């Protein structure tokens, strides 16, 4: 059985950022609350970009922040 971390890394490396963030948003160990929030927000921006636009946030910027955390803390 493969670990969730391995699955998330594999998805990210294959270009499936949405799946990687979906898996990583449940991670608790090794991430601060702020890091986890960025990953969750990035995933939510991929799923519901219009909602975040209504809130005055840039989905692209939020996704990049989440990807940065993923690359620094998980990869």
QUIFEN-V497019 format. One record per backbone hydrogen bond with DSSP energy under -0.5 kcal/mol. CO is the residue of the C=O (numbers start at 1). NH is the residue of the N-H. Records with the same first field share a line. If there is no record, write none. Layout:
CO: NH / NH
This chain:
3: 7
4: 8
5: 9
6: 10
7: 11
8: 12
9: 13
10: 14
11: 16
12: 15
15: 17
16: 20
17: 21
18: 22
19: 23
20: 24
21: 25
23: 26
24: 27
28: 31
32: 36
33: 37
34: 38
35: 39
36: 40
37: 41
38: 42
39: 43
40: 44
41: 45
42: 46
43: 47
44: 48
48: 52
49: 53
50: 54
51: 55
52: 57
53: 56
57: 59
58: 62
59: 63
60: 64
61: 65
62: 66
63: 67
64: 68
65: 69
66: 70
67: 71
68: 72
69: 73 / 74
70: 74 / 75
